[in-house]
């Protein structure tokens, strides 16, 4: 026994010695300037120190640790990885309602993985899925595979489906009554069906609930000016989700739908096309986040790519300026605005998502606040601001570099030359390096 105890002690000492001799992988990221996601000014002459998965220092250039691997990024600005708070990664056709009926969940998962990796290379390190054109739960499985390191991809959260009433924006409303198809949304009528739908979403991995409070612009046979859910149904949805500590995102265009969802306790309003002064006051009072998703309408205007093309065009060509004015009013009133593209499925080039920042500037946000909308404010919306969304010590190292100064040219966000997620270099175009392709 004394010999056995001696061997055990020796093994413990050896293990401790080996652990203490393992040096952490450490990088020093050096660029012309840094946007940290919190400050209102550029930081100059700073290096960001990354050790393993975390940011461990923001130091003067002359104080870079000797052991750190220096990553020089001249002519660029470092900033937090971008957060897309409204996306549908599995959509692989522009006319998503037809595509939904034509491809299996497995096929969409494969295309979705490729799409997500493209979005990561384009600087989107975190994505909130707001329901998707999938009968099953491909995004939830992709999240699991990414989290355990089987694949490289963005940090994922969100809802598998959007919950809609019969005939609402998540239903298929253009086939004959003889056809029996599964809708792209979960169809639920009445409080009991809504509760069951929410429980099913949570059972299979949704960590957000998405409800179609009103009709939509890009679906056939429904009216975005109509409120779909009754007040009783809306209360039941948010109460059920809240009992499970799951936040609710409310798709809402119509004014009454926006206001009812805010009062009922939705964490975010998606789109909000017809918000009014009361909507703005309510969002401020209830600290509701607002995700406008502007550029998707610009992208599809006059394109001829949608079944509901005329409905989309009517709004974006005749009401867009009024809407942008209201978004500007919301911003000046203190509403927390987050970036969501609602656009970048497989059929759309990933860099296009970043054009949402320019539309927010057009609506009246300062370039710095537009960038915060897609970084620190997005992180707050997701309740992940203790981990991501800003370049701060002890945050996860989700960091990108864009050419020049994005405060002078917001389109620079479309062209990241360096992407790091969780301390891992995904691309460094200045060194012709790509982790995803290796």
WOZI-V20943 format. One record per backbone hydrogen bond with DSSP energy under -1.0 kcal/mol. NH is the residue of the N-H (numbers start at 1). CO is the residue of the C=O. E is the energy in kcal/mol with one decimal. If there is no record, write none. Layout:
nh/co/e
NH/CO/E
NH/CO/E
This chain:
nh/co/e
5/1/-2.6
6/2/-2.1
7/3/-2.3
8/4/-2.2
9/5/-2.4
10/6/-2.4
11/7/-2.3
12/8/-2.3
13/9/-2.4
14/10/-2.5
15/11/-2.4
16/12/-2.5
17/13/-2.4
18/14/-2.5
19/15/-2.5
20/16/-2.4
21/17/-1.4
22/19/-1.1
27/50/-3.0
28/69/-2.6
29/48/-3.0
30/71/-2.6
32/76/-1.5
33/76/-1.1
34/43/-2.1
35/78/-3.2
43/34/-2.9
47/59/-3.1
48/29/-2.2
49/57/-3.3
50/27/-2.7
51/54/-2.5
52/25/-3.0
54/51/-2.1
55/395/-2.8
56/49/-2.7
57/49/-1.2
59/47/-2.2
61/45/-1.2
63/60/-2.5
64/61/-1.2
68/65/-1.4
69/26/-3.1
71/28/-3.1
73/30/-3.3
76/73/-1.0
77/402/-2.5
78/33/-2.6
79/400/-2.5
81/398/-2.3
82/123/-2.3
83/374/-3.1
84/126/-2.5
85/339/-3.0
87/128/-1.7
91/88/-1.4
96/94/-1.6
98/95/-1.1
99/95/-1.8
100/96/-2.5
101/98/-1.1
102/99/-1.3
108/104/-2.2
109/105/-2.1
110/106/-2.0
111/107/-2.3
112/108/-2.9
113/109/-2.4
114/110/-1.8
115/111/-2.5
116/112/-3.0
117/113/-2.3
118/114/-1.9
119/115/-2.3
120/116/-2.3
121/117/-2.2
122/118/-1.4
123/120/-2.0
124/119/-2.5
125/82/-1.1
125/123/-1.1
126/82/-1.5
127/155/-2.9
128/84/-2.9
129/157/-3.2
130/87/-2.4
131/159/-1.7
132/160/-1.4
134/132/-2.5
141/137/-1.7
142/138/-2.6
143/139/-2.3
144/140/-1.8
145/141/-2.5
146/142/-2.5
147/143/-2.7
148/144/-1.8
149/146/-1.1
150/145/-2.1
151/145/-1.0
155/125/-3.3
157/127/-1.7
159/129/-2.8
163/210/-2.9
164/186/-2.9
168/165/-2.3
171/168/-1.8
179/176/-1.7
185/170/-2.2
186/162/-2.3
188/164/-2.8
194/190/-2.1
195/191/-2.5
196/192/-2.2
197/193/-2.5
198/194/-2.4
199/195/-2.4
200/196/-2.2
201/197/-2.3
202/198/-2.3
203/199/-2.3
204/200/-1.6
205/202/-1.6
206/201/-2.6
207/158/-1.9
209/247/-2.1
211/249/-2.3
212/163/-3.1
213/211/-1.4
213/251/-1.4
214/251/-1.1
215/226/-1.5
226/223/-1.9
228/213/-2.9
229/213/-1.0
234/230/-2.6
235/231/-2.4
236/232/-2.1
237/233/-2.2
238/234/-2.2
239/235/-2.7
240/236/-2.4
241/237/-2.3
242/238/-2.3
243/239/-1.9
245/242/-1.8
246/241/-2.5
249/209/-3.1
250/268/-2.8
251/211/-2.5
252/270/-2.1
258/254/-2.6
259/255/-2.5
260/256/-2.6
261/257/-2.2
262/258/-2.1
263/259/-2.3
264/260/-2.3
265/261/-1.2
266/261/-2.4
267/248/-2.1
268/248/-1.4
269/289/-2.5
270/250/-2.9
271/291/-2.9
272/252/-1.9
272/270/-1.5
274/253/-2.0
275/272/-1.6
280/276/-2.1
281/277/-2.3
282/278/-2.7
283/279/-2.5
284/280/-2.2
285/281/-2.5
286/282/-2.9
288/283/-1.8
289/267/-2.6
290/336/-2.7
291/269/-2.9
297/294/-1.4
299/295/-2.8
300/296/-1.6
301/297/-1.2
303/300/-2.1
309/306/-1.1
312/308/-2.0
313/309/-2.8
314/310/-2.3
315/311/-1.4
316/312/-2.2
317/313/-2.4
318/314/-1.0
319/315/-3.1
323/319/-2.1
324/320/-2.6
325/321/-1.9
326/322/-1.7
327/323/-2.4
328/324/-2.3
329/325/-2.0
330/326/-2.5
331/327/-2.5
332/328/-2.4
333/329/-1.7
334/331/-1.2
335/330/-2.6
338/290/-2.5
339/373/-2.0
342/86/-3.4
345/343/-2.2
346/91/-2.5
348/345/-1.7
352/349/-1.8
353/350/-1.4
354/351/-1.1
355/352/-2.0
356/353/-1.8
357/354/-1.4
359/355/-1.5
360/356/-1.7
361/357/-1.9
362/358/-2.3
363/359/-1.7
364/361/-1.1
365/360/-2.3
370/366/-2.6
371/367/-2.1
372/368/-2.2
373/369/-2.0
374/370/-1.0
375/372/-1.7
377/372/-2.6
379/375/-2.1
380/376/-1.9
381/377/-2.5
382/378/-2.0
383/380/-1.0
384/379/-2.6
387/384/-2.3
388/384/-2.3
391/36/-2.2
392/390/-1.2
394/55/-3.4
395/392/-1.9
396/387/-2.9
397/53/-3.1
398/396/-2.1
399/420/-1.8
400/79/-2.8
401/418/-2.2
402/77/-2.2
404/75/-3.1
408/405/-1.8
409/405/-1.6
412/409/-2.1
413/410/-1.7
414/411/-2.1
415/412/-2.0
417/401/-2.6
418/401/-1.3
419/427/-2.5
420/399/-2.9
421/424/-2.3
423/397/-2.2
424/421/-2.1
426/419/-3.2
427/419/-1.5
428/433/-2.5
429/417/-3.1
431/428/-2.0
433/428/-2.0
435/426/-2.5
438/435/-1.1
